Amino acid sequence: MEETDIEGLAVELDVELDGVVCNCLYKLLPALNPDYAEVIWRADILGEPCVGITLNNVTVRIHRGRQSAQETAQGNVSDLSRPWLPR
């Protein structure tokens, strides 16, 4: 498949899955560094530009925030699979 062929592919949005992902991410945001959470909220969830921050700083915060959210989510899933651990 050539790179230009990708543009022709139709992507069907799974509304239910999108809602679950957004709900999970929404619950993870308070556990993140507030600077990372704000940029993820604006850029990823709302799709708004991040004003007053350099582009480089935005990309760093998005990267670190996503990484932190992933680590937090994986920790929560691991804890759920081991009910004997204290919470």
C-alpha positions as MATLAB code, in Angstrom:
seq = 'MEETDIEGLAVELDVELDGVVCNCLYKLLPALNPDYAEVIWRADILGEPCVGITLNNVTVRIHRGRQSAQETAQGNVSDLSRPWLPR';
ca = [
       0.000    0.000    0.000;
       1.389    3.364   -0.970;
       1.365    6.293    1.418;
      -1.260    8.072   -0.695;
      -3.596    5.058   -0.461;
      -4.124    5.728    3.233;
      -5.976    8.942    2.458;
      -8.681    6.960    0.640;
      -9.483    4.697    3.580;
     -12.728    5.398    5.381;
     -12.534    5.505    9.152;
     -15.725    4.702   10.988;
     -15.981    6.265   14.421;
     -17.046    3.878   17.157;
     -19.110    6.241   19.299;
     -19.423    3.821   22.216;
     -15.684    3.101   22.316;
     -14.900    6.807   21.974;
     -17.125    7.524   24.986;
     -15.433    4.856   27.095;
     -11.954    6.120   26.222;
     -12.880    9.740   26.952;
     -14.486    8.741   30.260;
     -11.384    6.787   31.284;
      -9.069    9.625   30.299;
     -11.282   12.135   32.082;
     -10.921   10.095   35.292;
      -7.128    9.860   34.864;
      -6.539   13.597   34.396;
      -6.661   14.527   38.119;
      -3.861   12.015   38.786;
      -1.530   13.761   36.328;
       0.692   16.776   36.732;
      -1.708   19.752   36.326;
       0.360   21.221   33.459;
       0.179   17.927   31.547;
      -3.501   17.423   32.327;
      -4.410   20.893   31.033;
      -2.620   20.402   27.714;
      -4.106   16.923   27.230;
      -7.566   18.268   28.074;
      -7.275   21.150   25.610;
      -5.405   19.456   22.760;
      -6.614   15.840   22.872;
     -10.132   16.071   24.252;
     -11.377   19.525   23.250;
      -9.191   19.910   20.171;
      -8.383   23.508   21.108;
      -5.045   25.231   20.633;
      -2.853   25.753   23.676;
      -2.357   29.512   23.867;
       0.484   31.119   25.797;
       2.803   28.109   25.602;
       5.521   27.486   23.021;
       4.949   24.691   20.519;
       7.955   22.816   21.873;
       6.584   23.024   25.427;
       3.165   21.807   24.257;
       4.640   18.761   22.512;
       6.763   17.910   25.562;
       3.764   18.208   27.901;
       1.571   16.107   25.622;
       4.241   13.407   25.375;
       4.923   13.313   29.115;
       1.242   13.556   29.984;
       0.268   10.683   27.698;
       3.128    8.607   29.052;
       2.066    9.323   32.628;
      -1.594    8.581   31.817;
      -0.605    5.273   30.250;
       1.485    4.285   33.268;
      -1.320    5.288   35.639;
      -3.922    3.373   33.638;
      -1.750    0.262   33.471;
      -1.213    0.450   37.229;
      -4.956    0.659   37.823;
      -5.652   -2.298   35.544;
      -2.930   -4.344   37.235;
      -4.381   -3.558   40.656;
      -7.847   -4.651   39.514;
      -6.484   -8.010   38.432;
      -5.006   -8.559   41.923;
      -7.893   -8.002   44.372;
      -5.838   -9.107   47.372;
      -3.676   -5.962   47.190;
      -4.722   -3.179   49.566;
      -6.085   -0.049   47.894;
];
